[in-house]
Amino acid sequence: MATRKSVDEYLQRCTQAIDYAREQYQTGAQQEHYNEIEYTKALQELENAVNDINHLSLSANDQQQDQLYRMRLQLQDLQNQMILKGSGER
């Protein structure tokens, strides 16, 4: 069973990954070209967070699963936006 503390800490790390990815997304939107390495790193962090959430939710209770599900939706939404923007730039 996932502890409340471990889920809360993981949700905080996800929020940090989202903040970093949004920063890279905005930087890319403001420039004709963007730092592809940082942009790719942000996408990879989002992907890792989604994978970790899927794993963590296996040992979570119903309330924790709901929190993790909502976070996964946020991660995937931003990930999709970044992928679409990245493919449009090329």
Protein Blocks (a to p, Z undefined) as FASTA:
>chain_A
ZZfklmmmmmmmmmmmmmmmmmmmmmmmmpmbdcfklmmmmmmmmmmmmmmmmmmmmmpc
fklmmmmmmmmmmmmmmmmmmmmmmmmmZZ
